[in-house]
Amino acid sequence: MDLWRKIRRRWTAFYIRIRLSKSGGVARGRCCCRGRCGCGGIYDGGNRGTNGGFMKLLEDVQMCGYKDVEVMWNMLSMRLQPDQAEAAPSTTSAKFPNRTTEKKKKKKKKQVAMAYMSMGEAHRKITEYLNRFSDAVSSQNTTSFKSLFAISSNSHFLLSLADALNLFQDYNRLIKQSNNYSHFSDIVTPLFRSLQNYRQGNLVETYHAFEKTANAFIQEFRNWESAWALEALYVIVYEIRVLAEKADKELASNGKSPEKLKGAGSLLMKVFGSLAGKGSKRVGALYVTCQLFKIYFKLGTVHLCRSVIRSIETARIFDFEEFPKRDKVTYMYYTGRLEVFNENFPAADHKLSYALKHCNPQSEANIRLILKHLIPVKLSIGILPTDRLLEKYNLLEYSNIVQALRRGDLRLLRCALQDHEDRFLRSGVYLVLEKLELQVYQRLVKKIHIIQKQRDPSKAHQVKLEVIVKALKWLEIDMDVDEVECIMAILIYKNLVKGYFAHKSKVVVLSKQDPFPKLNGKPVG
C-alpha cells in the first residue's frame, strides 16, 4: 500500500501542475502530501522537481512485479488527455528567451509527456492484440485471425500496435505471464519484432523476424487437423514474398547482394510440402504455387516452375477443378506465359484464353495483364484483335502491329517494334512479335497477286521477284533479288504460300487453288 500512496501522491501533484500551467497561471496552495514530500505542505505551481520525481515513480512502477499495481497505474494514466500534456511556457521566463532553446525544451517535454501518457495505452493495445489472437484461435475465426498477420497492409490497428511495441519494450513478459498467450510465443514474439522494424523502416530485419513467425506458424498449422487457418496461411505466404522484395530493394540500395527473395522461394517450397498431403488443406497448394511463380518470374528463374507444375498436373492427390477459381486463373496465366517462352503457341492460347474467360470481369487491370500476352499469341496464329478491344484496355502499342499485318506493311511493323521495344521486352513478347514478319511478307505478296489478277488474270499466278523488290523499296526497305528469293523460299517452306520457285526466271509460280493458306488458329511452321 505504500507504493500505491506514493503513486497517488505524485500523480495528484503532477496533474494539478499541468492543469495550472495550461491556464497560464502560477498558484500556491495546500499540497496533497501534507508536508511529507518535503514541500512544507505548500504546493508551488513552478518547476520545482515534479517531473524528475514523477519519472522516477514511472521507473518504480515498471520495475514492480505486482500486476495490481500496474492495473492501478494504467487506470490513473488514462485520466490525463493527450492535449493536456502540452504545457504552456512558464511566465517566469526571461523577457527575450532563446527561441531555438525554448523549442527544444518544449519538444523534449512533450516527448517525455507523450511517452509517459502512451504507456497505459500501449499496454492496452498490446493486450488487445494478444486477446484477439487468442480468441481467434480458440473460436477458429478465420477473418479475424488472418488480419493479424497483414504487416504490409499498413492498417491503422497494426501501425498503432507497432507504436505501442516501440514504447512498451517489455512485451515478452506480457506474453509469457498468461497461459492464453504463452503457447503462441514462438509466433507472436518474432511477429512483434517484425512490426517494430517495419514501423522503423528496417525492412531487412522485418523480413528476418517475419520469416521466424512463418516457420513457427507452419509448424503449428501442421498440428491443426482442419484447414480453418488456411486464409491466414495465405496472408503469411503473401507477406513473405512482399517483404522479401522490399528487403532486397533495401539491400540493393545499400550496395549489398539482394538474396531474400530467393530465400522466400525456399520457404514457400516448405509451405507447399505441408499442403501436399491428403485432406482439406491441399486446396491451398495452388495459391502457394502462384506465389512461387511470381518469385521465379521476378528472379528470372522460370525453369524452377517445372517441378511445381509437375506436382500439380500429374500428382493424383490434386484435382484441378477443386481449387478456388482465383487460383486457377492465376495458375493458367503464368503457365500460359511459360508456354509462350517455349513457343508452344496452341497451349499458350488455351491457357491464357482460360484465364481471360474466367477472370473477374470487374478487374480490368488483370484482364489487361492477360491480354498483354494473349494478343501476341493470337497474332502468331493469325487471329487479329479489334481496334475497340485495344482501346478499351489501353493496349494501343499493338495497334500499328495489327495494321501492319492487315496491310502487309513491313515498315510499319518494324517502326512499331522499335517504338515499344522496352515495353515488349519487359513483357517477354518481343521475339514473338518479331516473328510476325513472315505473315507481313505473305500479306504483301497476296496484295501483289490481287493487283496482277485485276490487270492480267491469265498471269496472276506468276509473281516476279523484281515486283516484290519494287514494292519493298516503296516501303523504304532496301533488298536485292537474292534476299527476296530467300524470303519466298521460307514462305513456301512454312506453308504460308503454296507454289514453287523458278530460279532461272526469278519468278514465283503460285498455286491456282488457295495460294495463301489461312493459319486457322495454327502457328506458322
C-alpha positions in Angstrom: 0.0 0.0 0.0 3.0 2.3 0.5 3.7 2.2 -3.2 0.0 2.9 -4.0 0.1 6.0 -1.7 3.3 7.1 -3.4 1.7 6.8 -6.9 -1.4 8.7 -5.9 0.6 11.5 -4.2 2.9 12.0 -7.1 0.1 11.8 -9.7 -2.1 14.4 -8.0 0.8 16.8 -7.7 1.7 16.4 -11.4 -1.9 16.6 -12.5 -2.5 19.9 -10.6 0.7 21.4 -12.0 -0.2 20.5 -15.7 -3.7 21.9 -15.2 -2.4 25.2 -13.8 0.2 25.6 -16.5 -2.5 25.2 -19.2 -4.4 28.1 -17.7 -1.2 30.2 -17.8 -1.1 30.9 -14.0 1.1 30.1 -11.1 -0.6 29.1 -7.9 0.2 28.3 -4.3 -1.9 26.1 -2.2 -2.2 23.1 0.0 -0.2 20.1 -1.3 -1.8 16.7 -1.1 1.3 15.2 0.6 0.6 17.3 3.8 4.3 18.1 4.1 5.6 14.5 3.6 7.2 15.3 0.2 9.4 18.0 1.7 7.3 20.9 0.4 6.2 22.0 3.9 2.6 21.3 3.0 2.5 24.1 0.4 2.2 23.4 -3.3 4.1 25.7 -5.7 3.0 25.9 -9.3 6.6 26.4 -10.6 9.0 23.9 -12.0 10.4 22.6 -8.7 11.4 18.9 -9.4 8.0 17.4 -10.1 8.9 15.9 -13.4 12.1 14.3 -12.0 10.2 12.6 -9.1 7.4 11.7 -11.5 9.6 9.9 -14.0 11.4 8.1 -11.1 8.0 6.9 -10.0 7.3 5.6 -13.5 10.5 3.6 -13.3 9.5 2.2 -9.9 6.2 1.0 -11.3 7.9 -0.6 -14.3 10.2 -2.5 -12.0 7.4 -3.6 -9.7 6.3 -7.2 -10.3 2.8 -6.9 -8.9 0.1 -6.9 -11.6 -2.5 -5.0 -9.4 -0.1 -2.0 -9.2 0.3 -2.0 -13.0 -3.5 -2.0 -13.4 -4.0 0.9 -11.0 -1.2 2.8 -12.8 -2.9 2.3 -16.2 -6.2 3.5 -14.7 -4.6 6.6 -13.4 -2.7 7.3 -16.7 -5.9 7.3 -18.7 -7.3 10.3 -16.7 -4.9 12.8 -18.4 -5.9 13.6 -22.0 -3.2 14.0 -24.7 -3.8 17.7 -25.2 -3.1 18.4 -21.5 0.5 17.1 -22.0 1.4 20.3 -23.8 2.3 22.7 -21.0 2.3 26.4 -21.7 5.6 28.3 -21.3 6.4 29.5 -17.8 5.5 33.1 -17.0 8.7 33.4 -15.0 10.9 33.0 -18.0 13.1 35.8 -19.4 11.5 38.6 -21.5 13.5 37.7 -24.6 14.2 34.0 -24.5 16.3 32.0 -26.9 13.6 30.6 -29.3 15.7 27.6 -30.5 16.4 26.5 -27.0 12.8 27.1 -25.9 11.5 24.9 -28.8 13.9 22.1 -28.0 12.9 22.2 -24.3 9.2 22.2 -25.3 9.7 19.3 -27.7 11.6 17.3 -25.1 8.9 17.9 -22.5 6.3 16.9 -25.0 8.1 13.7 -25.9 8.5 12.8 -22.2 4.9 13.6 -21.5 3.7 11.6 -24.5 6.0 8.7 -23.7 4.6 8.7 -20.2 1.0 9.2 -21.3 1.2 6.5 -24.0 2.4 3.8 -21.6 -1.0 2.8 -20.4 -2.4 3.0 -23.9 0.5 0.9 -25.3 -0.2 -1.7 -22.6 -3.9 -1.8 -23.6 -3.2 -2.1 -27.4 -0.7 -5.0 -26.9 -3.1 -6.8 -24.6 -6.0 -6.2 -27.1 -3.9 -7.8 -29.9 -3.0 -10.8 -27.8 -6.6 -11.2 -26.8 -7.7 -11.1 -30.5 -5.1 -13.7 -31.3 -6.1 -16.0 -28.6 -9.8 -15.6 -29.3 -9.4 -16.1 -33.0 -7.6 -19.4 -32.4 -10.0 -20.7 -29.8 -13.1 -19.8 -31.9 -11.3 -20.6 -35.2 -12.3 -17.2 -36.6 -10.6 -17.1 -39.9 -11.4 -13.5 -40.8 -10.1 -12.0 -37.6 -7.1 -14.3 -37.5 -5.7 -13.5 -41.0 -5.8 -9.7 -40.4 -3.3 -10.1 -37.5 -0.5 -11.0 -39.9 -1.0 -8.4 -42.7 2.0 -6.3 -41.9 2.4 -4.6 -45.3 -1.3 -3.7 -45.4 -0.5 -0.6 -43.3 -3.7 -1.0 -41.3 -4.3 1.6 -38.6 -4.6 -1.2 -35.9 -1.2 -2.7 -36.7 0.5 0.6 -37.1 -0.7 1.8 -33.7 0.3 -1.6 -32.3 3.8 -1.1 -33.7 4.0 2.3 -32.0 2.9 0.7 -28.7 5.5 -2.0 -29.1 8.3 0.5 -29.7 7.2 2.3 -26.4 6.4 -0.7 -24.3 9.6 -2.8 -24.7 8.7 -5.5 -22.0 6.1 -7.2 -24.1 7.9 -10.6 -23.8 6.9 -10.7 -20.1 3.4 -9.8 -21.0 3.2 -12.7 -23.4 4.7 -15.3 -21.1 2.8 -14.4 -18.0 -0.5 -15.6 -19.4 -1.4 -19.1 -20.3 -3.6 -17.8 -23.1 -0.6 -16.3 -24.9 2.5 -18.2 -23.9 1.6 -21.2 -26.1 1.9 -19.0 -29.2 5.0 -17.0 -28.1 7.1 -18.6 -30.9 4.7 -17.0 -33.4 3.8 -13.7 -31.7 7.2 -12.6 -30.3 9.0 -12.5 -33.7 5.9 -11.1 -35.3 6.1 -8.2 -32.8 9.7 -7.6 -33.7 8.8 -7.6 -37.3 6.1 -5.0 -36.7 8.6 -2.8 -34.8 11.2 -3.0 -37.5 8.6 -2.3 -40.3 7.4 0.8 -38.5 11.0 2.0 -38.2 11.8 1.3 -41.8 14.2 -1.6 -41.2 13.0 -3.8 -44.0 15.7 -6.5 -43.8 15.2 -7.0 -40.1 11.5 -7.0 -40.8 11.8 -9.9 -43.2 14.2 -11.9 -40.8 11.7 -11.6 -38.0 8.7 -12.5 -40.1 10.5 -15.5 -41.5 10.7 -16.9 -38.0 7.0 -16.2 -37.5 6.2 -18.1 -40.7 8.3 -21.1 -39.7 6.6 -21.3 -36.3 3.2 -20.9 -37.9 3.8 -23.7 -40.4 4.7 -26.0 -37.5 1.6 -25.1 -35.7 -0.5 -25.3 -38.8 0.5 -28.9 -39.4 -0.8 -29.8 -35.9 -4.2 -28.4 -36.6 -6.4 -31.1 -38.1 -8.8 -28.8 -40.1 -7.9 -26.1 -42.6 -9.6 -23.3 -40.7 -6.4 -21.2 -40.7 -5.8 -21.6 -44.5 -6.7 -17.9 -45.2 -4.2 -16.8 -42.5 -1.5 -19.0 -44.2 -2.3 -17.3 -47.5 -1.6 -13.9 -45.8 1.7 -15.2 -44.4 2.8 -16.6 -47.8 1.9 -13.2 -49.4 3.7 -11.2 -46.8 6.8 -13.4 -47.1 7.0 -12.6 -50.8 6.3 -8.9 -50.5 8.6 -8.3 -47.5 11.4 -10.2 -49.3 11.0 -7.9 -52.3 11.2 -4.8 -50.1 14.2 -6.2 -48.2 16.0 -6.8 -51.5 15.4 -3.3 -52.6 16.9 -2.0 -49.3 19.9 -4.3 -49.7 20.4 -3.2 -53.3 20.2 0.5 -52.3 23.0 -0.2 -49.8 25.2 -1.9 -52.3 24.6 -5.4 -51.0 23.6 -8.5 -52.8 19.8 -9.0 -52.8 19.1 -12.5 -51.7 15.9 -12.5 -49.6 13.5 -13.2 -52.4 15.5 -16.4 -53.2 15.2 -17.4 -49.6 11.5 -16.7 -49.7 11.2 -19.2 -52.6 12.8 -21.9 -50.5 10.5 -21.2 -47.6 7.4 -21.3 -49.8 8.5 -24.7 -51.1 8.4 -25.8 -47.5 4.9 -24.5 -47.2 3.9 -26.3 -50.4 5.2 -29.5 -48.9 3.0 -29.1 -45.8 -0.1 -28.8 -48.1 0.7 -31.7 -50.5 -0.9 -34.3 -48.2 -4.4 -35.5 -48.3 -7.3 -33.6 -46.7 -8.9 -30.2 -47.0 -5.6 -28.4 -46.7 -4.4 -29.4 -50.1 -6.6 -26.8 -51.8 -4.1 -24.2 -50.6 -1.3 -25.7 -52.7 -2.3 -23.8 -55.8 -2.2 -20.4 -54.1 1.3 -21.2 -52.8 2.3 -22.3 -56.4 1.1 -19.0 -57.8 3.2 -17.1 -55.3 6.2 -19.2 -56.2 5.6 -18.4 -59.9 5.7 -14.7 -59.1 9.0 -15.2 -57.3 10.6 -17.2 -60.1 9.4 -14.8 -62.8 10.8 -11.9 -60.7 14.2 -13.6 -60.3 14.3 -14.8 -63.9 14.5 -18.5 -62.9 11.3 -19.7 -64.6 12.9 -23.2 -65.1 12.2 -23.8 -61.4 8.5 -23.7 -62.2 8.6 -27.1 -63.9 8.9 -29.2 -60.7 5.9 -27.4 -59.1 3.8 -27.7 -62.3 4.6 -31.4 -62.4 3.4 -31.9 -58.9 0.1 -30.1 -59.6 -0.7 -31.6 -63.0 0.5 -35.2 -62.6 0.0 -35.9 -58.9 -3.1 -37.9 -58.1 -3.7 -36.1 -54.8 -4.7 -32.9 -56.6 -7.9 -32.3 -58.6 -7.6 -29.1 -60.5 -11.3 -28.4 -60.5 -11.4 -28.4 -56.7 -9.1 -25.4 -56.4 -10.5 -21.9 -55.9 -11.4 -20.0 -59.1 -9.0 -17.1 -58.5 -6.1 -19.5 -58.0 -6.9 -21.4 -61.2 -7.0 -18.2 -63.2 -3.6 -17.1 -61.8 -2.1 -20.5 -62.4 -3.3 -20.6 -66.1 -1.9 -17.1 -66.6 1.6 -18.0 -65.5 1.7 -21.4 -67.2 0.4 -19.7 -70.4 3.3 -17.3 -70.2 5.7 -20.3 -69.8 4.2 -21.8 -73.0 4.9 -18.5 -74.8 8.6 -18.8 -73.7 8.6 -22.3 -75.1 7.0 -21.2 -78.3 4.1 -23.7 -77.8 1.5 -21.2 -79.0 -1.5 -23.6 -79.1 -1.0 -24.5 -75.5 -0.4 -20.8 -74.6 -3.6 -19.9 -76.4 -5.6 -22.5 -74.5 -4.3 -21.5 -71.0 -4.3 -17.7 -71.5 -7.8 -17.9 -73.0 -9.0 -19.9 -70.0 -7.5 -17.2 -67.7 -9.3 -14.5 -69.7 -12.6 -16.3 -69.8 -12.7 -17.0 -66.0 -11.2 -13.7 -64.8 -13.4 -11.4 -62.8 -14.9 -9.0 -65.4 -14.7 -6.2 -62.9 -10.9 -6.5 -62.6 -9.8 -4.6 -65.7 -6.2 -4.5 -64.6 -6.0 -8.3 -64.5 -7.8 -8.6 -67.9 -5.3 -6.1 -69.4 -2.4 -8.1 -68.0 -3.7 -11.3 -69.6 -4.3 -9.6 -72.9 -0.8 -8.3 -73.0 0.4 -11.8 -73.5 -2.7 -13.3 -75.2 -2.7 -10.8 -78.1 0.8 -11.7 -79.4 -0.2 -15.4 -79.2 -3.4 -14.8 -81.2 -1.4 -12.7 -83.7 1.0 -15.6 -84.2 -1.8 -17.9 -85.1 -3.5 -15.5 -87.5 -6.2 -14.0 -85.2 -6.3 -10.2 -85.1 -7.9 -8.2 -82.3 -10.4 -5.5 -82.9 -9.5 -1.8 -82.5 -12.3 -1.5 -79.9 -10.6 -4.1 -77.7 -7.2 -2.4 -77.9 -8.8 1.0 -77.0 -10.9 -0.4 -74.1 -7.9 -1.9 -72.3 -5.4 0.7 -73.3 -3.2 -1.7 -75.4 -2.6 0.8 -78.2 1.0 -0.4 -78.5 -0.4 -3.3 -80.6 -2.4 -1.1 -82.8 0.2 -0.4 -85.5 1.3 -4.1 -85.4 -2.3 -5.1 -86.3 -2.4 -2.5 -89.0 0.9 -3.8 -90.5 -0.5 -7.3 -90.6 -3.6 -6.2 -92.4 -1.8 -4.0 -95.0 1.4 -6.1 -95.5 3.4 -3.0 -94.3 6.8 -4.2 -93.2 8.0 -0.7 -92.4 5.1 -0.1 -90.1 5.7 -3.3 -88.2 9.4 -2.5 -87.7 8.6 1.0 -86.5 6.1 -0.3 -84.0 8.6 -2.8 -82.6 11.2 -0.1 -82.3 8.9 2.4 -80.7 7.7 0.0 -78.0 10.8 -2.2 -77.7 11.3 -1.7 -74.0 7.7 -2.5 -73.2 7.7 -5.6 -75.3 11.0 -6.8 -73.8 9.7 -6.4 -70.3 6.6 -8.4 -71.2 8.6 -11.1 -72.8 6.8 -11.0 -76.1 9.2 -9.1 -78.3 10.6 -12.2 -80.1 7.0 -13.5 -80.7 6.1 -10.2 -82.3 9.3 -10.1 -84.3 8.4 -13.4 -86.0 5.3 -11.8 -87.4 7.4 -10.5 -90.3 6.7 -13.7 -92.2 2.9 -13.0 -92.1 3.5 -9.5 -93.2 5.5 -10.8 -96.2 2.7 -13.2 -97.0 0.2 -10.3 -96.9 2.4 -8.2 -99.2 2.7 -11.0 -101.8 -1.0 -11.6 -101.6 -1.8 -7.9 -102.4 0.6 -8.0 -105.4 -1.2 -11.2 -106.5 -4.6 -9.4 -106.3 -3.4 -6.4 -108.2 -2.0 -8.6 -111.0 -5.2 -10.6 -111.1 -7.1 -7.4 -111.8 -4.7 -6.3 -114.6 -4.0 -9.7 -116.3 -5.9 -12.7 -114.9 -4.0 -15.2 -117.1 -0.7 -14.3 -115.5 -1.9 -13.5 -112.0 -0.3 -16.7 -110.5 3.2 -15.7 -111.7 4.9 -13.1 -109.5 8.2 -11.7 -110.5 10.8 -11.1 -107.8 11.5 -7.7 -109.2 8.0 -6.6 -108.5 8.4 -7.6 -104.8 11.7 -5.7 -104.7 10.0 -2.6 -106.0 7.1 -2.9 -103.5 9.7 -3.1 -100.7 11.6 -0.1 -102.0 8.3 1.8 -102.0 8.1 0.9 -98.3 11.7 2.3 -97.9 13.2 -1.2 -97.3 16.2 -1.9 -99.5 16.5 -5.6 -100.5 18.1 -7.2 -103.5 16.6 -10.1 -105.6 18.6 -12.7 -103.7 17.3 -11.7 -100.3 13.7 -11.7 -101.6 14.3 -15.1 -103.1 15.3 -16.4 -99.7 12.3 -14.9 -98.1 10.0 -16.5 -100.7 11.6 -19.9 -100.1 10.9 -19.6 -96.4 7.3 -18.7 -97.0 6.8 -21.8 -99.2 8.6 -24.0 -96.6 6.4 -22.6 -93.8 3.3 -23.3 -95.8 2.4 -19.6 -95.9 2.5 -19.7 -99.7 1.5 -22.6 -102.0 3.6 -22.8 -105.2 7.1 -23.3 -106.4 10.0 -21.2 -107.3 11.5 -20.8 -110.8 15.1 -19.9 -110.1 16.3 -19.1 -113.6 13.5 -16.8 -114.5 13.3 -15.3 -110.9 9.5 -16.0 -110.7 7.3 -17.4 -108.0 4.6 -19.6 -109.5 1.6 -19.7 -107.2 -0.9 -22.4 -106.9 -4.2 -21.7 -108.7 -6.2 -23.1 -105.8 -5.8 -21.3 -102.4 -2.2 -20.0 -102.9 -2.3 -18.3 -99.5 -3.5 -20.7 -96.8 -5.1 -19.3 -93.7 -3.5 -20.2 -90.4 -6.9 -21.1 -88.8 -5.5 -20.9 -85.3 -2.3 -22.8 -86.1 1.1 -21.3 -85.6 3.4 -20.6 -88.5 5.6 -23.5 -89.4 
